[in-house]
Amino acid sequence: MTASWTEVARAAGPAVRLVEEIGCDRALTPGDLSAAVRTDVEVLRACWAAYERQWARFCGARLDPQFSRLSHPAAWSGVPVVGDDTPVVVVGTGPSLTAALPVLSRVRPHVHLFTSPRGADALSDAGLQPDVVVVEHQTPLDAQFSVQALAERTHPWRDHALIVTDERTPAVLLDGIAADRLLVLDPLPTWGLWPGTAVATALLAGAVTVALLGVDLGTPAVADLRQQPLSELLGLLALRTPTRCVDVGHAGAAKPGWQVAPLDDIVGSGRRRPLAVARLPWPAVGERLARADAARRRLAPLVSQAGAALDAAIRVRDGDRSADRCLAMMAALETLLESGFDPETRDDVQTGLGCGYLPRYWRTPPDRALGPLLWRPLALCAHEVIAQHRALVVQLRRYGVSA
C-alpha cells in the first residue's frame, strides 16, 4: 500500500498492523515480519504468542483453494472511512442483540453499523439497515454453506450497504451488487474471524469509538472456550489503540481490553454522516490471471518433487517398508519441508495454490517417530500440492491461458 495507508494503520494502533501482516501467514517467525510492524516489542510478543497458541502459526485466512479470486467481480480495493466522531457498532447475532434492539433502533441515526451477512439479515428483520457488511468466511466450506443459503430469503441490505470482502469470496455471493458498493478490503486485517476483521476495519476507518453488540462469546458467568481465539484477537486489537473499545452487549463474556458500558453511553448528539471510501483500483482479471500463472510456473519444480514424494509414500503404504524405502520417504518429506524456507515458495503454495497441509507442516512438522506411518502426512501434503496445481491449470485454461 502507499504511505498514506501506513499512516492510517499507524493511527489505528500497532496491533492492527501486526494482525494484518501476521494474518497473511507469510512469516514463520517474528523475525520474518517487516521492520515497520516490529517497533512495539510488547505488542509483537502478545500478537505472536496468540498466533502461536490459538492458530499454531497458521490461520489459513488467505487460502483460496477454489481460486475464487480469479472471478471476483470487484473493481475497487480499499477501506471505509469514518470522517467524524460517530461510533461504529460491530453487530453479531448473539443473545445481547435481541435485548438491545429497541435501544439500537432509537440510536441508529447516531451510529454506524458494521456486521456480517447473518447480522445484516437480523438487522433487516428489525427494520435496520447496516452501513458495512463484511463478507468473509473462515473456510471454503463455510463459503459454500453461504452459497446454499443465498436463496432461502431476501436480503434487502444488499441494495444499500457497502459490501467489503476478502478476495476469495465466491462471485455468486456478490452477484448484483453495484460496483461502487463492492470493495475488496486492503489492508485485509484478518485471522479468519469476521468480528475481528470488522473491528480492525473500523479502527483503520478512523473510528474514535468501536463497540461490540451481539458478539457475546459466552455469558458473564461462563466464557465459551470455543470462542477463545476470537476473544484473544479482540483483546489484541484493543492494545495501544487510541480508539475507545466498548462492549455494549451485557449478555456476553468479558473481553480483555474492552470496557463494558450501556449502548446509550457511547452515543453523542450528532447524526452520522455517510461513510467515505478510500479506494484504489483492484487488479483486473487479466492481471490476476498473470499472477496465478506466474506462481504456477515457479512451482513446477516443487510439483515434480511432490510427485516423487507421493510415489515414495504410496510404496511404503502398500507394504514396502524396507530401510532403503523408508529412508527415501523421509528424504522426500525433508525436501518438501525445506521448501518452506523460501518466502516466495511459501506464498506461491499458500496464496497461489490455496494449499493448507504443507504450510501447516512447515510450522509443525510431522513427528519423525511415526517411522513408516509418515507416509500419511507425506501423502496428504504431496497430493494436495499436485491436485491444486492441476486445478489451477484447469482454471487458467477456462480463461484462455495456456499452461
C-alpha positions in Angstrom: 0.0 0.0 0.0 1.0 3.6 -0.3 2.5 5.7 2.5 -0.9 7.1 3.3 -2.2 3.6 4.2 0.8 3.3 6.5 -0.2 6.4 8.3 -3.8 5.2 8.6 -2.6 1.9 10.1 -0.3 3.6 12.5 -3.1 5.8 13.8 -5.2 2.7 14.4 -2.6 1.2 16.7 0.4 -1.3 16.4 -1.8 -4.4 16.9 -3.8 -3.7 13.7 -0.7 -3.6 11.6 0.6 -6.8 13.2 -2.7 -8.6 12.8 -2.8 -7.6 9.1 0.8 -8.8 8.4 0.7 -11.9 10.6 -2.7 -12.9 9.0 -1.0 -13.2 5.6 0.7 -16.4 7.0 3.9 -15.4 5.2 6.1 -15.4 8.4 7.5 -18.5 10.1 9.0 -16.5 12.9 8.6 -12.9 14.2 11.9 -12.1 12.5 10.2 -12.7 9.1 7.8 -9.8 9.7 8.7 -6.4 8.3 10.6 -3.9 10.4 7.7 -1.5 10.2 5.4 -3.7 12.3 8.1 -4.8 14.9 8.5 -1.4 16.6 6.4 -2.2 19.6 8.1 -5.3 21.1 5.4 -5.9 23.8 2.5 -5.9 21.3 4.6 -8.0 18.9 5.1 -10.6 21.6 1.5 -10.6 22.5 0.3 -11.0 18.9 2.8 -13.7 18.0 2.0 -15.6 21.2 -1.7 -15.6 20.4 -1.0 -16.6 16.8 1.2 -19.5 18.0 -1.1 -20.6 20.8 -4.5 -20.4 19.1 -3.6 -20.8 15.4 -0.4 -22.8 15.6 1.2 -20.0 13.5 -1.1 -20.6 10.5 -4.6 -19.2 10.4 -5.2 -20.0 6.8 -7.3 -16.9 6.3 -6.0 -16.3 2.8 -6.3 -19.8 1.4 -8.3 -19.9 -1.8 -8.4 -23.5 -3.0 -11.4 -22.8 -5.3 -9.5 -19.9 -6.9 -12.4 -17.5 -6.3 -10.1 -14.5 -6.6 -9.9 -15.1 -10.4 -13.7 -14.5 -10.8 -14.2 -11.9 -8.0 -16.3 -9.1 -9.6 -14.9 -6.2 -7.6 -13.3 -3.2 -9.4 -12.0 -1.5 -6.2 -10.0 -2.2 -3.1 -9.6 -0.1 0.0 -11.3 0.6 3.3 -14.3 2.6 4.5 -13.6 5.9 6.3 -15.4 7.4 9.3 -15.0 11.2 8.8 -16.3 12.3 12.2 -16.7 11.1 15.8 -19.7 8.8 15.0 -19.2 5.4 16.9 -19.0 2.2 15.0 -21.1 -0.7 16.4 -19.9 -4.2 15.3 -23.1 -6.3 15.4 -23.2 -10.0 15.8 -26.2 -12.3 16.3 -25.7 -13.3 19.9 -28.4 -13.0 22.6 -27.4 -9.5 23.6 -28.5 -8.2 20.1 -32.2 -9.2 20.7 -32.2 -7.5 24.1 -30.7 -4.3 22.7 -32.7 -3.9 19.5 -35.1 -1.2 21.0 -32.2 0.9 22.1 -30.3 0.3 18.9 -33.3 1.4 16.8 -33.5 4.6 18.9 -29.8 5.5 18.5 -29.5 4.3 14.9 -29.2 7.8 13.5 -26.1 8.4 15.6 -24.0 5.2 14.9 -22.5 3.3 12.1 -23.3 -0.5 11.9 -20.7 -3.0 10.7 -21.9 -6.6 10.6 -21.8 -9.9 8.7 -24.4 -11.2 6.3 -26.2 -13.0 9.1 -26.1 -9.9 11.2 -27.4 -7.9 8.3 -30.4 -10.2 8.0 -31.1 -9.9 11.7 -30.9 -6.1 11.5 -33.1 -6.0 8.4 -35.7 -8.1 10.2 -35.7 -5.4 12.9 -36.1 -2.6 10.3 -32.5 -1.5 10.5 -30.0 -1.3 7.6 -26.3 -1.8 8.2 -23.7 0.6 6.8 -21.0 -2.0 6.2 -21.4 -5.8 5.7 -18.2 -7.8 6.0 -18.4 -10.9 3.8 -15.6 -13.2 5.0 -15.6 -17.0 5.6 -13.3 -18.9 7.9 -13.1 -21.8 5.4 -14.2 -22.6 1.8 -16.8 -24.9 3.3 -18.3 -22.0 5.2 -18.5 -20.1 2.0 -20.3 -23.0 0.3 -22.9 -23.0 3.1 -23.5 -19.3 2.4 -23.9 -20.0 -1.3 -26.5 -22.7 -0.4 -28.4 -20.4 1.9 -28.4 -17.5 -0.6 -31.8 -18.3 -2.0 -33.5 -19.1 1.3 -34.6 -15.5 2.0 -34.4 -12.0 0.6 -31.5 -9.7 1.6 -32.6 -6.1 1.4 -29.3 -4.8 2.8 -27.6 -5.9 -0.5 -29.2 -2.9 -2.2 -27.9 -0.3 0.3 -24.9 -1.3 2.4 -21.2 -1.1 1.5 -20.1 -4.7 0.9 -16.5 -5.4 1.9 -15.0 -8.8 1.2 -11.8 -10.8 1.0 -10.6 -11.8 -2.4 -11.6 -15.4 -2.0 -15.3 -14.7 -1.7 -17.3 -16.7 -4.3 -18.6 -14.4 -7.1 -22.2 -15.8 -6.8 -22.4 -14.3 -3.3 -21.8 -10.8 -4.8 -24.0 -11.1 -7.9 -26.0 -7.9 -8.5 -24.1 -5.7 -6.0 -23.4 -2.3 -7.5 -19.7 -1.7 -8.3 -19.5 1.4 -6.2 -20.7 -0.5 -3.1 -18.3 -3.5 -3.5 -14.8 -3.4 -2.1 -12.0 -5.9 -1.6 -10.6 -5.0 1.9 -7.0 -3.8 1.5 -5.4 -3.8 4.1 -7.2 -7.0 5.0 -6.8 -7.2 8.8 -7.9 -10.8 9.4 -7.1 -14.0 11.2 -10.2 -15.6 9.6 -12.8 -14.4 12.2 -15.1 -11.8 10.8 -15.8 -9.9 14.1 -12.0 -9.3 14.4 -11.9 -8.2 10.8 -14.8 -5.9 11.3 -13.2 -4.3 14.5 -9.9 -3.9 12.8 -11.6 -2.3 9.7 -13.4 0.1 12.0 -10.0 1.0 13.6 -8.5 1.5 10.2 -11.5 3.6 9.2 -10.6 6.1 11.9 -13.5 5.4 14.3 -13.0 7.1 17.7 -15.2 4.5 19.4 -15.8 0.9 18.4 -18.5 -1.1 20.2 -19.4 -4.8 20.2 -23.0 -5.8 20.3 -24.2 -9.4 19.9 -20.5 -10.6 19.9 -21.1 -12.4 23.2 -18.6 -15.3 23.2 -20.4 -16.9 26.2 -22.1 -15.4 29.2 -20.8 -13.1 32.0 -20.5 -16.1 34.2 -19.0 -18.6 31.7 -16.9 -17.8 28.7 -17.3 -20.1 25.7 -13.9 -21.8 25.4 -14.5 -22.5 21.7 -14.5 -18.7 21.2 -11.2 -18.2 23.0 -9.3 -17.4 19.7 -11.7 -14.6 18.9 -11.7 -13.3 22.4 -7.9 -13.1 22.3 -7.9 -11.5 18.9 -10.3 -8.8 20.1 -8.1 -8.2 23.1 -5.1 -7.8 20.9 -6.8 -5.2 18.7 -7.6 -3.1 21.8 -3.9 -2.9 22.7 -2.4 0.6 22.4 -5.1 1.9 20.2 -6.3 5.5 20.8 -9.9 4.3 19.9 -12.3 3.6 22.8 -13.2 -0.1 22.7 -16.5 -0.8 24.4 -18.6 -4.0 24.8 -22.3 -2.9 25.0 -23.6 -6.5 24.9 -24.3 -7.2 28.6 -25.3 -10.8 27.9 -21.8 -11.7 26.8 -18.5 -12.8 28.3 -15.8 -10.2 29.3 -13.3 -9.5 26.5 -9.7 -8.4 27.5 -9.2 -4.7 27.0 -12.8 -3.9 26.3 -14.8 -1.7 28.7 -18.4 -2.6 29.5 -20.9 0.2 29.1 -24.6 0.7 28.0 -25.2 1.4 24.4 -26.5 4.9 25.3 -23.2 5.9 26.8 -21.3 5.7 23.6 -23.7 7.8 21.5 -23.4 11.5 21.0 -25.9 14.0 19.8 -24.6 14.4 16.3 -26.2 12.5 13.4 -24.0 10.1 11.4 -22.7 11.2 8.1 -22.4 8.9 5.1 -19.2 6.8 5.2 -16.5 7.8 2.8 -14.4 5.1 1.0 -10.7 5.3 0.4 -10.3 3.2 -2.7 -7.8 2.1 -5.3 -8.4 0.1 -8.5 -8.3 -3.6 -7.7 -6.2 -5.7 -10.2 -8.2 -6.6 -13.3 -8.9 -10.2 -14.2 -6.0 -10.3 -16.7 -3.5 -9.2 -14.0 -4.9 -11.8 -11.5 -4.6 -14.5 -14.1 -1.0 -13.4 -14.9 0.0 -13.6 -11.3 -1.6 -17.1 -10.9 0.1 -18.3 -14.0 3.5 -17.0 -12.8 3.0 -18.8 -9.5 2.1 -22.0 -11.4 5.3 -21.8 -13.4 7.5 -21.1 -10.4 6.0 -24.1 -8.6 6.8 -26.6 -11.4 9.9 -28.0 -9.7 8.1 -28.3 -6.3 5.2 -30.2 -8.0 7.8 -32.6 -9.5 9.2 -33.1 -6.1 5.7 -33.7 -4.7 5.1 -36.3 -7.3 8.2 -38.2 -6.3 7.2 -37.8 -2.6 3.8 -39.2 -3.3 5.2 -42.2 -5.1 7.5 -42.9 -2.1 4.6 -42.6 0.4 2.4 -44.9 -1.6 5.2 -47.6 -1.9 5.5 -47.6 1.9 1.8 -47.6 2.4 1.5 -50.6 0.1 3.9 -52.6 2.2 7.4 -51.9 1.1 8.9 -50.9 4.5 12.5 -51.8 3.8 15.1 -49.5 5.3 16.0 -48.0 1.9 12.4 -47.3 1.0 11.7 -45.6 4.4 14.8 -43.6 4.1 13.7 -42.4 0.6 10.4 -41.5 2.0 12.0 -39.5 4.8 14.2 -37.7 2.3 11.2 -36.8 0.2 9.5 -35.4 3.2 12.5 -33.3 4.2 12.7 -31.9 0.7 9.1 -30.6 0.9 9.6 -29.3 4.4 12.8 -27.4 3.4 10.9 -25.7 0.6 9.2 -23.6 3.2 12.4 -21.7 4.0 11.9 -19.7 0.8 9.3 -16.9 1.3 8.3 -16.9 -2.4 7.6 -20.6 -2.4 5.5 -20.2 0.8 3.5 -17.5 -0.8 3.0 -19.4 -4.0 1.9 -22.6 -2.3 -0.5 -20.8 0.1 -1.8 -17.9 -1.9 -1.2 -19.3 -5.4 -2.4 -22.9 -4.9 -4.5 -22.5 -1.8 -2.8 -25.4 -0.1 -3.1 -26.0 3.7 -1.3 -29.2 4.6 2.2 -28.4 3.6 2.1 -24.8 5.1 1.0 -26.3 8.4 3.8 -28.9 8.3 6.3 -26.1 7.7 5.2 -24.7 11.1 4.6 -28.0 12.9 6.4 -30.9 11.1 5.1 -34.4 11.4 6.6 -36.4 14.3 9.6 -38.4 12.9 8.9 -41.0 15.5 6.0 -42.2 13.4 8.5 -44.0 11.2 6.8 -45.8 8.3 3.5 -44.2 9.2 4.9 -40.9 8.0 3.5 -42.0 4.6 0.2 -40.5 5.7 1.2 -36.8 6.3 3.6 -37.0 3.3 0.8 -38.3 1.0 -1.6 -35.6 2.3 0.6 -32.7 1.6 2.1 -34.0 -1.6 -1.2 -35.0 -3.1 -2.7 -31.6 -2.3 0.1 -29.7 -4.0 -0.2 -31.8 -7.1 -4.0 -31.7 -7.2 -4.2 -27.9 -6.6 -1.6 -27.3 -9.3 -3.7 -29.3 -11.8 -6.8 -27.5 -10.7 -5.1 -24.1 -11.3 -4.1 -25.2 -14.8 -7.8 -26.1 -15.5 -8.9 -22.7 -14.2 -6.3 -20.8 -16.3 -7.4 -22.7 -19.4 -11.0 -21.8 -18.7 -9.9 -18.1 -19.1 -7.9 -18.8 -22.2 -4.4 -19.0 -20.5 -2.5 -21.9 -22.0 -0.4 -23.8 -19.5 
